Amino acid sequence: MRLATMIGHQPDGSETAGDVVFEARRAADLGFSTAWMTQDLGWDALTALGLVGLSVPGIRLGTAVVPIAGRHPLVLAGQVRSVQAAIGDRLTLGVGTGHERLVGSAMGLGDGRHARHLREYLDALLPLLRGEAVDVDGDLVRAAGRVTAPGGAAPPVLVAALDRDELRVAGELGDGVIVSWVGPRTIDRHVLPRLAAAGPAGRPRPEVVHITAVSVTDDVDGARGRIADALGAADDLPCHHDALELEGVAHPGALALVGTEREVARRMQQLADAGVSELVVVPSGDRAEVSRTWALLREMCGDEEDGYDEPDLGIWDRSASLAATNHP
């Protein structure tokens, strides 16, 4: 299982372009496989990753995730191919239907037919990313044309999916999924079986990218309480009800990786055993807890250098970044 991290999303929106680049450079220096960036009402994730990619070599970059509402497939394909050409084919594109808070309340978009929208959108987007012409005339998506931005290979496309119907679409059309607020039972018994059942015969095992808050601490109850507060009403999302029941917990915050170094490492291994291919960690807590968490992650990534200086970004509780990811 690879280790990755999130960049570019302070809860108060205070990060500058320099801060985003710094976080990506830190992730690369520590040995993380990918630096992921969410798309909310702040930084445009793909634009920022284009900047990061020109400044920070080596590390893969990904969106987790770009909501498809409000971005026509022709527009998104052109932006993605442009970024790929600029950064040397290091992009993984994560897309999803988005939270009601962003898509419905803020944008006034969406009619509840999420799986159908996702299928029609990917029917148009995936060929466009390969440089092919499309002519899709669906109920929810119409796209005719071809993106001519030269250079850049089609990136892997992962789908933010937990709902059964959206998992089926992800299994048929995507390269894997991005999930959050789940545990090993949900990965093993709900996510992977549905991806495998929907996927074409003989294809590689789909990627499972899992985003989670991590806090190395001796104050387990306090850390879980802070993470639960940051997640807000995440447990009201219908697609998470089955997952919470399967894991035997009442709130997604209970699934965060919290505890001593040994306990956090044990929980990571459980996720790896369940089938997570890349774990995206969001260090959470006060300054001491975040520093302790970074120390463990540095060790697990194989970086033996000591004394890495943290940036003074003002806010150190990173768990709100997890609450803002646009997963269904």
C-alpha positions in Angstrom: 0.0 0.0 0.0 1.3 3.4 -1.0 1.2 6.4 1.3 0.0 9.8 0.0 -1.2 13.1 1.5 -3.5 16.0 0.8 -2.2 19.5 0.0 -3.8 23.0 -0.5 -6.8 23.1 1.8 -6.6 25.0 5.0 -10.0 25.2 6.7 -10.0 29.0 6.5 -8.8 29.2 2.9 -5.7 31.1 3.9 -3.1 29.2 1.8 -1.2 31.0 -0.9 0.3 29.6 -4.1 3.6 29.4 -2.2 2.0 27.4 0.6 0.5 24.9 -1.8 3.9 24.4 -3.6 5.6 24.1 -0.2 3.2 21.3 0.9 3.8 19.4 -2.3 7.6 19.7 -1.9 7.3 18.5 1.6 5.3 15.5 0.5 7.8 14.7 -2.2 10.8 15.1 0.2 9.1 12.8 2.7 8.6 10.1 0.1 4.8 10.2 -0.4 3.7 8.6 -3.7 1.1 11.3 -4.5 0.0 14.8 -3.5 -3.8 15.0 -3.8 -5.9 18.2 -3.9 -9.6 18.6 -3.5 -11.9 20.9 -5.4 -14.1 23.1 -3.3 -14.9 26.8 -3.5 -11.2 27.8 -3.2 -8.2 27.0 -5.3 -9.0 25.4 -8.7 -7.4 22.1 -8.1 -6.2 21.4 -11.7 -4.8 24.9 -12.1 -2.9 24.6 -8.8 -1.6 21.2 -9.7 -0.2 22.5 -12.9 1.7 25.1 -10.9 2.9 22.5 -8.4 4.0 20.1 -11.1 6.2 22.7 -12.7 7.8 23.5 -9.3 8.0 20.0 -7.7 9.4 17.1 -9.8 8.9 13.4 -9.3 5.8 13.1 -7.1 2.5 12.2 -8.7 -0.4 14.6 -8.4 -4.1 14.0 -8.2 -7.6 15.5 -7.8 -9.7 14.2 -5.0 -12.1 15.1 -6.4 -13.3 17.4 -9.2 -17.2 17.5 -9.2 -18.5 16.9 -12.7 -21.4 19.3 -12.2 -20.6 22.6 -13.7 -17.7 21.3 -15.9 -18.6 20.1 -19.3 -16.6 17.1 -20.4 -15.1 19.0 -23.3 -13.9 21.7 -20.9 -12.6 19.3 -18.3 -10.8 17.2 -20.9 -9.0 20.2 -22.3 -7.9 21.3 -18.9 -6.7 17.8 -17.9 -4.8 17.3 -21.1 -3.2 20.7 -20.7 -2.0 19.9 -17.2 -0.8 16.5 -18.2 1.3 18.0 -21.0 2.7 20.6 -18.6 3.7 18.3 -15.7 4.9 15.3 -17.7 2.1 12.7 -17.3 2.0 12.7 -13.5 -1.7 13.4 -13.0 -4.4 11.1 -11.7 -7.9 12.5 -12.3 -10.4 11.9 -9.6 -14.0 12.9 -10.4 -17.3 12.6 -8.6 -20.9 13.8 -8.5 -20.1 16.0 -5.5 -21.8 16.8 -2.2 -25.2 18.4 -2.1 -23.7 21.3 -0.2 -21.6 22.2 -3.1 -23.5 21.0 -6.2 -27.0 21.6 -5.0 -27.0 24.4 -2.4 -24.1 26.4 -3.8 -24.4 25.8 -7.6 -28.1 25.0 -7.9 -27.2 21.9 -10.1 -28.0 18.2 -10.0 -31.3 16.4 -10.1 -30.5 13.3 -8.0 -29.7 11.0 -10.9 -26.1 10.7 -9.9 -25.2 7.3 -11.3 -26.8 8.1 -14.7 -25.1 11.5 -14.8 -21.7 9.8 -13.9 -22.1 7.2 -16.6 -23.0 9.6 -19.4 -20.3 12.0 -18.3 -17.6 9.3 -18.4 -18.9 8.0 -21.8 -17.9 11.5 -23.1 -14.9 12.3 -20.9 -12.8 9.1 -21.3 -12.5 9.1 -25.1 -11.8 12.9 -25.0 -8.9 12.3 -22.6 -7.5 9.8 -25.2 -7.7 12.4 -27.9 -10.7 10.8 -29.6 -13.8 12.6 -31.0 -17.1 12.0 -29.2 -20.8 12.3 -30.1 -22.7 11.7 -26.9 -26.4 12.6 -26.8 -27.6 11.4 -23.4 -30.4 12.5 -21.1 -28.0 14.5 -18.9 -24.9 14.9 -21.0 -24.5 16.1 -24.5 -21.0 16.4 -26.0 -19.8 16.5 -29.6 -16.3 17.2 -30.6 -12.6 16.5 -29.9 -10.0 18.2 -27.7 -6.9 19.0 -29.6 -4.5 20.0 -26.8 -1.3 18.3 -27.8 0.9 16.3 -25.6 0.0 14.4 -22.4 -1.2 10.9 -22.1 -4.7 10.1 -20.8 -4.5 9.9 -17.0 -5.9 7.2 -14.8 -9.5 8.2 -13.9 -10.8 7.3 -10.5 -14.4 7.8 -9.3 -15.5 9.0 -5.9 -18.1 6.3 -5.3 -19.6 4.5 -2.3 -23.2 4.1 -3.5 -23.9 0.7 -5.1 -24.9 2.2 -8.5 -22.0 4.5 -8.7 -19.6 1.7 -7.7 -21.0 -0.2 -10.7 -20.3 2.7 -13.0 -16.8 3.0 -11.5 -16.1 -0.7 -12.0 -17.3 -0.6 -15.6 -15.7 2.6 -16.8 -13.1 3.9 -14.4 -9.6 2.7 -13.2 -10.7 2.6 -9.5 -12.3 4.6 -6.8 -11.6 7.3 -4.2 -13.4 6.7 -0.9 -13.3 8.3 2.6 -15.0 7.8 6.0 -14.9 4.0 5.6 -13.1 1.2 7.3 -11.6 -2.2 6.2 -14.8 -4.1 6.3 -16.4 -1.7 3.9 -13.5 -1.9 1.5 -13.3 -5.7 1.6 -17.1 -6.6 1.7 -18.7 -3.6 -0.2 -16.4 -1.7 -2.4 -14.0 -4.3 -4.0 -16.6 -7.0 -4.7 -18.8 -4.5 -6.6 -15.9 -3.1 -8.5 -14.8 -6.6 -9.5 -18.3 -7.7 -10.5 -18.8 -4.7 -12.7 -15.4 -4.6 -14.4 -14.5 -6.3 -17.7 -12.9 -9.7 -17.5 -9.1 -9.7 -17.3 -8.6 -6.1 -16.4 -6.1 -5.1 -13.7 -7.3 -4.9 -10.1 -8.9 -1.5 -9.7 -7.2 1.1 -7.6 -8.7 1.9 -4.2 -7.6 5.3 -2.9 -8.7 5.9 0.7 -8.6 9.3 2.4 -8.5 9.4 6.2 -7.6 11.7 9.0 -4.6 10.6 11.1 -3.7 11.7 14.6 -0.8 10.2 16.6 -1.8 11.0 20.2 -2.3 9.6 23.6 -5.6 11.6 23.9 -7.7 9.3 21.7 -11.1 10.5 22.9 -10.2 14.2 22.5 -8.7 13.6 19.0 -11.8 11.7 17.9 -14.1 14.4 19.2 -12.2 17.1 17.3 -12.3 15.1 14.1 -16.0 14.4 14.6 -16.7 18.1 15.0 -14.8 18.9 11.8 -16.7 16.3 9.8 -20.0 18.0 10.9 -23.0 16.3 9.3 -21.0 13.8 7.2 -22.9 10.9 8.9 -26.1 12.3 7.4 -25.0 11.5 3.9 -27.1 8.5 2.7 -24.3 6.7 1.0 -22.4 6.4 4.3 -25.2 4.8 6.3 -24.5 1.3 5.1 -20.8 1.7 5.6 -21.2 2.9 9.1 -23.5 0.0 9.9 -21.0 -2.4 8.4 -18.2 -1.0 10.4 -20.3 -1.0 13.6 -19.7 2.7 14.3 -22.0 5.7 14.7 -20.0 8.4 13.0 -17.3 8.6 10.3 -15.0 10.2 12.8 -14.7 6.9 14.6 -13.0 5.5 11.5 -10.1 8.0 11.6 -6.7 6.5 12.4 -6.1 7.8 16.0 -3.9 6.5 18.7 -0.2 5.7 19.5 2.3 5.1 16.8 1.8 1.3 17.2 -2.0 1.6 17.0 -2.0 3.9 13.9 0.4 1.6 12.1 -1.8 -1.4 13.0 -4.9 0.3 11.6 -3.0 1.2 8.4 -2.0 -2.5 8.0 -5.7 -3.5 8.3 -6.6 -1.1 5.4 -3.8 -2.5 3.3 -4.9 -6.1 4.0 -8.5 -5.1 3.1 -7.4 -4.0 -0.4 -6.5 -0.3 -0.2 -3.9 0.5 -2.8 -3.1 4.1 -1.7 -3.8 5.6 1.7 -4.1 9.4 1.6 -3.3 10.7 5.1 -4.5 14.0 6.5 -2.5 14.8 9.7 -4.9 16.1 12.4 -4.7 17.6 15.8 -2.8 20.3 17.7 0.8 21.3 16.9 2.3 18.5 19.0 0.0 15.8 17.6 0.5 16.9 14.0 4.3 16.9 14.5 4.2 13.5 16.1 2.0 12.3 13.2 4.4 13.7 10.6 7.3 11.9 12.4 5.5 8.5 12.1 4.6 9.2 8.4 8.2 10.1 7.7 9.4 6.9 9.2 6.8 4.8 7.3 7.7 6.5 4.0 11.4 5.6 4.6 12.7 9.1 5.1 15.3 9.0 7.8 16.2 12.7 7.8 15.4 14.5 11.0 14.4 18.1 11.7 12.0 18.8 8.9 10.5 22.3 9.6 6.8 22.7 9.4 5.4 25.8 7.7 3.8 28.4 10.0 0.4 28.4 8.3 -1.5 29.4 11.4 -4.1 26.6 11.5 -2.9 23.2 12.4 -6.1 21.2 12.7 -6.1 19.6 9.2 -9.1 17.3 9.8 -11.4 19.8 8.2 -9.7 19.1 4.9 -11.2 15.7 5.0 -14.7 17.0 5.6 -14.3 19.2 2.5 -13.4 16.5 0.0 -16.2 16.1 -2.6 -17.1 12.5 -2.2 -20.6 11.3 -2.7 
